[in-house]
Amino acid sequence: MVAKVGSVRETGDVWEPYLLSDQTGTTVAAVAAFLRELQASGRSTATQRSYAMDLLRWFRFLWACEVPWAQATRVEARDFCRWLVLCDKPSPGGRAAPVGAGAGGVRNSVTGKPTLASTYAPATRAHAETVVRGFYAFHQEAGSGPMVNPFPLVGERREGRAHAHHNPMEPWRHERLGRYRPRLVARIPRCIPDERFNQLFAELGSHRDRALVSLWVSTGARAAELLGVRCGDVDAGQQLITVVRKGSRAVQQLPASPDAFVWMRLYQCTLDTSVPAGRDDPLWWTRRRPLRALTYPAARAMFTRVNEVLGANWSLHDLRHTAAYRMARDPQLPLTDVQWVLGHAHLSTTQLYLTRCPAR
């Protein structure tokens, strides 16, 4: 049994935004050093938190096995990946399971999307394997960890130069880097049909939520990108809104629909006079007191409540897929422009939205 001990805590310190603590509340120095390396490499605070959560799972497993992290071997790494396949995901804070949680693979009757399983998804397990392998690679290079990485690469990648026989004229394909990395199935992204989107929009309970959904579905911005917008990032005259891209951290202006700016103005008129409205102040605020900047978990909870009314299991990211499908089917919008709006590094990613949207 792997106990839910230790935690990832937010410090409020810009130099160390997140730290991992053990059972006694003591900061794990090895993880703190790795997170500082991530910050120096230009990784965002959200990435540092995500990596820390994956390392927390690994350290909880080691604490249950009573094995120090620097003495972990391939046996512990193998059993950790097996444990991720079989164990159930914890419910943090005692919250109820998400809509449709249970046996994975059952398709929702409204959306056609498979329901969430009670176990960890292959993408989550693949991310965890990559993070922990990178953690040991960092300490192996620094001389502060074991001499052999407990998470090995596949045999054909360990010897010689990587991609030594790759033809530069042929496209790259996804390679399996880690030996214990699960295989990921490529899925065609799903969009929300127009009639279902109208039903979803009608269930939104405030001007703030209507403004957010309108901007998500017209700009194609990621949920976190739009939630990080400041008051000075809105140019209603030119119908542009400025976001910071998730991966490249580039500042980019995105066009939005006129309706989105109408809903945004209605939302701003409902704000209390005590809410800061400077150029550097957050644009989105909670509706309940104490007033604070709207976070991604709060926005996701809002969208989950709408899903429960409709019996659906759409996600906030499906709004980005919906915007991408709509733009890709616009004959007056070149695909290269769609790539620029969505912020895709490769045109092949944008070409996925030229396929037919999966049936419900």
N, C-alpha and C positions, 0 to 999 in steps of 0.2 A: 504494500500500500504506500502510495506517495502522498504524504501529508501536504496540505496547503499552508506551508510555512514560508517565511520570508516575504518580501514585497518589493515592488518598484515604486519609489516615492518621488514626487516632484518637489524639488528644492526651492524653486524660485530664483536660483542663482544662474546668471547667464553663462558662467564658466562651466558649471556642472548642473544642467537642468534636471537630470534624472540620475538616481543612484539606486543600486540594488543592495538590499539589506538581508542579512541572514536571520536565523531563528531568534537571535538575541537582540536584533536591531542594529547590529554592527555592519557598517558598509563593507561590501566585498571589494577589496582593493584591486583585484585582478580585473573585475568588470569595470570599475571606475577608470582604470587606465585605458581599457579598450574603448570606452565611450569617449574619452578625451581624444583618442586617435580618430574616431569617427568625426568628431567636431572639427578637428584640424583638417580632415579630408573634405570638408564642405558639406557634410550630411546635416540635414535639418533636424530640429528637435523632435519632430514626429518620427523620423527614422531612428533616432537614438532611443526613443521610448519603445518602438517596435522591436529593436534589437535587444533591449534590456528585458522585455517580456519573454522573448524566446530563450534568453540565457537563464531567466528565472525558472522556466520549466526544466532546463537541463540541470541546474543546481539543485532543484527540489528532488530530481531523480537521484543525483549523486548523494544528497543528504540521506535519502531513504536507503541507499545501498551502503552508506557509511564509507564512501570512497572520496578522498580529497581530489579536488579538480585537477591538480598537477599530476596525480597518479592514475588518472583515468586511462583505460586501454581501449582497444578496438572492441573488446567484449562489452564494456559498458555502452559504447557508442552504438553497437548493433542492437543491444537490448533496449536502449532508449528509443531508437527508431521503431522497434517492434511495439514498444509500449504506447507510442503515439498512435499506432494503427488501431490498437484494441481499446484504449481507455476512453472514457466519456469526457467531453469538455465540461469544465466546471462552470457553474452559474455564479458569476461574481455578484456580491452584494445580496445574494438570495433572491435575485430577480427571477421572474418566470422565464421559461424557455421561449425563444422566438416563435413567431407564427409559422406553423408548419414543421416545427422541429420534431424529430423522431427518426424513424427509419428513412435513410436517404434514398433518393431515386424516385419516390412517388411524385408525380407531377401535379402541380396545382391546377385546379379546374378552370381558374380564371386566367392565369398568366401562361400556363404551359411550362413554367420553370420547375425543375426538380426541387423538392423540399430540402431543407437543411437537415443533415444527419446529426446525431448526438455525438459522433466521434469527430476527430479533427479531419478537415478536408485535405486532399493531397497537396494543394497549393500551400496550406499552412505547414504541413510536414516538410515540404521541400524548402520553404523559407527557413524553418528552424534548423534544418541540416546545414544550409548554407551559412547561416549566422554563426552557429557553434563551430563549424569548420574554420571560418574566418577568424573567430576568437582565438582558436588554438594556433592558427597560422601566424597571427600577430605576436603571441607570446613565444612561439617557437623562433621567430626571427629576432625578437628582443632578448632571447636567452633566459626568459623568466618562466617558461613552461616546460612541458615534456619534450624530449628530443624527437619523438615520433608523434605526428598528429593522429589522435584516435579516430578521426573521421577521414578515411583515406579517399583518394581519387580512384577512379576506375583504372584497371591495369594498363590499358593502352594509352592513358594520358599521363602516366607517371614518368615514363621514360622518353627522353628526347624532347625536341621543341614542340610546343603545342601547335596543332594545325600545320605541321611541317609539309604535308602533302596536299594541302588545300589549293585548289585551282582558283586564282584570284578572279577569273572570269565567271565563276559560278557563285550563286548566292549562298550566304551563310545559312546554316540551319542550327537549331537548338541542340546543343550537345549535353549529354549527361555528365556532369562534372564529378559528382560525388558517388561513391559506390552505394551508399544507402539512400540516395536521393530518389524519391518515388517518381514514376512516370506520370506526366501531366497530359491530360486529354485536351486538345484544342477545341474550343467550343465557339460557335458562331454567336456573336453578341445579339441580344434580344432588345427589341424596342417596344414601347407601349403604343398600341393602336390608338388612332385618333378618338374613337368612340369611348374607349376605356380611359383615355387621358381626360376627356371631358367629364367623365364620372368622378375621376380622382380629383380633378380641380374643383368640382362642385362641393366636395367634402372638406376642403380646407377651411379652417375656422377663423382665420385672421388675414388682414391685409399683408402682414409680414410674411406669412406662409405663401400667400398667392404671389407676392413679389419674388420670393426665393425660387419657387417652382418655375415661374415664368422666365426668370433669368437662367436657371439651369437648362431649361429645354430650348432656349433660344441662343445662348452663347456656347453651349457645349462644354462649359468649364467644369472641372471636377468639383465635388462638393466642398472639400476643404479649401480650394482656391477661392471660391466665391465667399465662403464664410470669413476669410481673412481680409476682405475688402474694407478699406477705410472710407470715411466720408469724403475725403478729397480725391478719391479714385473714381468718382462718378461724374461723367460729362453728359448730362441730360440733353444739352443742346445738339451734340453730334451723335447722341444715342450710343455712347461708348462707355465701357466700364473696364477699369484696369485691374488685372489680377497678377499674382506672382506664381509662375509655373512651378508645379510640384517637383519635377526632376531637375531641370536646368536652372531653376530659381530666376529665370528671366522675367522681366516686367513687360507685360503685353496688354494692349488695349483690344477688347473684344466687342464687336457689334452686338446689340441686343434689340429685341422687338420693342416697338413703341408702347405696347400694352404693359410690358414689364416695368417701364419707367413710370407709367400711370399708377400701377399698384405700389411701386416703391414710394411715390409721393404721398399716396394715401396712407401708407404705413408710417411715414415720417410725421404726418399730421396727427397721428394717434399717440406719438411718443410723449412722455412726460417732459415738462420743461427742465427737470433736473438732469436729464440724460445729456452727457457731453456731446457736442456736435461740431467739434473742431476738425480740421483737415486730417489730423493724425488719430482721431478717435474712431473706434469700431463703428461700422454701419449697422450691424445687426445686434439686437439686444433681446434678452429674455422678456417675456410678458409678465412674469411673476416677480414679486419682490423677494429678496433684494435684487435690484436690477444689475445685471452683469452681461458681459459679452456672450453672445450665443456661440456655443461650442458644437463640434460635430456630433457627439453623443446626444445632445439635446435635439438637434435637427433630425437625427435619425429616429429618435423617439417620436417626434411629430409625424414623420412619414410612416412609422409603424402603426400609429393609431389610425391613420387613414387606410392602411392596408387591412387592418382588422375589420373595419366597417365594410369594405368591399370583398373580404375574403381572399385577398391577393397576397403575393409575397414579392412585390417589386422592391428594388433597392434604390437608393439615391443615385447610384451609378447608372441605373437603367435610364435615367433622364438624360445623361450624357450620350448613351447609345441612341436614344430617340432623336436627339438633336443631330447626331452624326448621320443617321439614316435619312432624316429630312433634308439635310444639306447635300448629301451625296446624290439625292434624286432630283435636285434642282437643276434644270438644264442650263440656267444662266450662271451657275456657280461652278467654276472649274475644280477638278479634284485636288489640284495643288493648293487652291485657296482653302478648301476644306481641311487639308493637311495642316496649313498654317493656323487656322482658327482652332483646331483641336490640339495643336502642339505636338503632333506626332513627329518623331525623329526620322521615320522611314515611311515612304509612300505606300509600301506594302501593307502597313498597318491600317492606313486609311482605306485601302482597297477592299478590306473585309466588309465594309458597309455597302459595297456594290452588289453583294449577294442578296438573295431573297431572305427577308426576315423569317426566322423559324415560326412555324404555325403554332397557334396556341393549343 
